[in-house]
Amino acid sequence: MVDYFHNKPEEHMKNTLYLLKMGFSDSNYPGSLFLCPDCTLLEGVLATNPELRESTDVVYVDFEKPRKPLVELIGEENQSLPVLVFADGQKFINDVDGILAEFAMTNGCPAKHP
């Protein structure tokens, strides 16, 4: 007998957007704090599109390498940020224009002006 009232729906897996933490330091420039312009742009897109923010997991990563979460997922050669890793863990986009295009195609966000 199947208990239809206690079966839980399958959890929807989300894509994960990896961004650099805001205000990072770089040992090549002692005493200075930095931001990643591409990551900051995507933060703005997330902030103005609540449905996108709700449907995307966001992970903030330290500037220093190796960036363990990324190395484990997509390999040591793919540590540049930002990067969008698809829910299946097999595909990713690691350039801001590609990420913006993906958001426009799949989440109904406005597209980047040509």
Secondary structure, DSSP 8 states (H G I E B T S, - for coil): ---TTT--------EEEEEE-SSEE-TTSTT-EE--HHHHHHHHHHHH-HHHHHHEEEEEE-SSS--HHHHHHH-TT---SSEEE-TTSS-EE-SHHHHHHHHHHHH-------
